[in-house]
């Protein structure tokens, strides 16, 4: 029998199932990564978004650096990053980030940012400077960026970033279109799709990537439609993970999707033609990003070789 709470009292948060629980981070690698991030004055989305995988990733010295500060100009209902008026852009940030990548010996790095609607280019020029500094300092490191939507300025912003040639361009759709007004009110679903489509149009060699969260009340057929929309935009890599409510003020978890549900979605995604699909309760945009990038690159090479063989025949 469901317990009826007195009027005015908030409903209790759902208890996390066993498959979503992780241990608190304690490893020496975690401590070293945290120390390096603080020494370089760098923010990470791992900390700001309260990622459940921080212990595993940081123990391996994998961190997703968040540029342009740690204060966002938007307030999405799912995100734990602080909202307010950001500080001025740090001109030394690209150098410090590249130094950290070199010290950690990174083969693959993921760079994201807060939304900076206060800047004329939305912060695109800082992404460009970071990419250029990484190319100079750690030329063998592959670069994955996870950008905001650059609302009302995405064409110029995307053109500049694509010209800097990251290896992977990621921009998350986050959820199904129906839920945008409540979950992602500052963004527009089809504008995000057009952004990713534009990346491919400008440079087909750059891998594109996008992800959504499950458990916010989306319907199965809505998720299938998002996959179709992504494939229409020629997106290479789909990530799907369980939404977790950061605080009682954020959007509630409607459902904890079991691992079997994520596996079923992954099979459908592969059937729809994605080069790579990462789908599990703990999957996040940059979780195992290096390994996934290597697999995605191998999948493209195999596909091109197959097409070449058929063409010769």
N, C-alpha and C positions, 0 to 999 in steps of 0.2 A: 504494500500500500504506500502511495506517495504521501510524504509529510506535507501538510498545508501550513505555510508560515504565516504569522500575523501580518496584516496589511502594513506596507511600508518597509518591511525588512527585505534586504536583497536576497536573491536566490543564491545558494551556496555554489562555489565553483566546482566543476566536475573533477573528480579524483582521477589522476593520471593512471592509465593502465600500465601494467608491468613493461610492455614493449616500448614505452616512451621514457622510461626512467634511466638516468645516467648517474654515474658516480661523480662526486665532487672532485675537481682537479687538484692533484697534489704532486705530480711528477716533477723531477728536476728540469726537464725540458720545458714544462709549462712555466716554471718560475723564471727560467732564463729568457724565454720569449717575452714574458711580461716585463721583465727588467729592461730588455732592449727597446721595447716599444716606449717605455717611459723615458729612457735616456735620450731617444731621438725625438721626443715630444709628439709621437704619432698616436692617433686614435684608431681603434679597430672596431669594425662592425660586430666582431665576435663578442666584445664586451658590451657595446652600446645596445645591441639588439638581444642581449642575454641568450646567445646561441647555446643550445644544449650540447653541442659537439666541441666546445672550447677546450675541454680537457684533453680529448683525443688529438685534436688538430695541433694545439700548442705544444703537446708533448713531442710531436714530430717536427716542431718549428715551422708549422704552416699557419699563417695569419692573414686575414683579409683586412688590408689597410683601408681606412676611411679618410679620404682627403677632404679638404675644404672645411675642416673643423668638425665639432661634434654636436652642433645645434642646427636643427632643420627648420626651414621656413614653413613647413606644412605639418599637419597633425593627423596622420592617417590612423584609423581606428585599430589597426593591428600592430603598430610599430612602437617600440620602446625608446626610440631615440628622442632626445629632448627637443622641444619646440620653442622657438623664440627668435630674437634678432641675433644672427651669427656675428662673430668677430671678423675683422679684416682677414683677407686671404694671406697666408704665410708664404712669402716668396722663397723661403728656404725649405719648404715642405718637400718639393721634388728631390732635392739633394739628400735630405735626411732619409727619405723613403728608399732611395737607391742605395744609400750606405747600409741601411738595415737589410735590404735584400742581399747585398754582397756578403755581409757578416753572417747571415743565415744560410748562405749558399743555395739560394732558391733556384730550382729548375723551372718553376712555374709560379707566377704571382697573380693574385687577384686584387684589383683596386676598385673600390666603390666610393660613393660620396653621399652626403646629405643633399637634399634639395636646396638649391641656392637661387630662389626666385628673385632675390635682391640684386643679383649680378646681371649685367647687360647680356652676357653670353651663358648665363646659368652655371658658370664654372667650367665650361668646356675647355678654355685655354689652360686651366690647371691640369686637366687630364692630359692634354697635349704635352705640356712641359714634363709631367711625370713619365710619360711614355718615352720621350726623347732622352731624359736623364737616365732611365733604365737601359735604353739601347746603348748609351755611352759607357755606363758603369758595369753593367752585367749583360753583355750582348748575347749570351747564350740562354738567358732566361726568357721563357715564353710569357707573354703578357695577356691577361684577361681583364677586361674592364666591365664593371657593372654600373651603368649610368642611370641617373634619373631621366625623366621624360623631356627635360628642357622645354617646359610648357611655353608656347607662343614664340619660341626661338629655335625649335629643334632642327630646322633645315641647315642653318649656318653652323650650329653647334656640331651636328653630326658630320657635316662635310669636313670640318676642321679635324675632328677626332679620327675619322676614317683615313684622312690624308696622312696621319701619324702612324697608321698601320698596326694597330694591336692585333694579336693573333685571334682573340675571341672578343666579340662584342655582345655583352649580355644586358638585357633590359627586361625586368620581370613584369608580366601582366598581373600577377598576384592573385587574381580571382576571376570569376565569371562576370560578364557584363552586367547582369541583373543586380549584383551586389556592390557595384562601384559607388552608387550614391551614399551608402552607409560605410563601406570599408575603405574606399579610396576616393573620397569626394573631390580632392584637388586634381585628379587626373581624369583622362578620357581613354577608354578602352581602345577605340579605333585609332586614336592618335599614337598610342604606344605601338600598335601593330604597324602603322605606317612608318614609324621610326625604324623599326627592325627591317622592314621591307626596303627602306631607303639605303640602309647599310649594304645590303646585298646588291642593290642596283649600282651603287657607287663602286663597290669592290667585292665581286663574287668570291674572291679567295679568302676573305675574312669569315671565320665561323661565327654564326649567330646563335644565340642561346636565350631562352626565356623560361620562367617558372611560375607555378601557381601553388597556393596553399590549399589544402583540403581540410574540411571540418568546420567551415564557416556557414554551412547551410546550402551549399551548391547541390544541384541535382546531377545525377550521372550523365544524362544526355547533354546537359550544359557543359560538362567537362569534355565530352567528346567533341562538341562544337568548337570549344576553344582549341583543341588539338587540330581540328580541320582549319581553323582560322590561322593558326601558326604555320601549318604546312603551306597554306596559300601564300603566306609571306615568306616562304622558303627558309624557315627557321630550322637549323640543324639539330639543336640539342634542347630537349625538354627536361626540366626538373620538377618534381612534385614531392611535397613534404607536408607533414601534419602541422596545422596552425596550433600554436600554444599561446594562451592568454598571458601576456606579461604581467599585468596588474589588474585588480578589480575594475579599474576605470576603462580598460580596453574591451574590444568586442569579445563576446563570450564564445567559447568553444561549443558548437552545436553538436558535433559528433567526433569521437575518436575513431578514425578509420583504421581497421585492423591491417596488419601487414599483408594479408591475402588480398585485400582490396587494392592496395598499392601495386602489388604484383600484377593484378588483372589490368589495371590502368596501363602499366608498363608494357604489357603484351599488346594492348590495343595501339599504344603510341608507336611501337616498333612496326606494327602492321601498317600504320599510316605513313611510314617512310622516314621517320626521324633517324639521323645517323647515330644518335646516342640518346638514351633515356635513363635518367636516374630517378627512381621512384620508391620511397620508403618513408616510414614515419619520421625518421631523423634526417632525411635528405634536406639540405639547404643549398642555396645557389653555389657556394664555393666548397661544399663538402666533397673531399676527394677530387678536387678540380683538376689537379695535375694528372692523376691516373685517367680520369675521364677524358681529358684533352688528348692524351696519347691514344686512347682507344678510338676517339672520334676521328682523329687524323688518319689512323690506320683504316678505319671504315671507309673514309672518303677515297683513300688510295686504292682500296680493293674495288670500290664501285667504279672508279675511273678506269682501272685496269680491265674490269669486266666489260665496260662499254667499248673500250678500245678493241678488245678481242672480238666482240660481236660486230663492230664496225668493219674490221678487217675481213671477217667472214662474209 
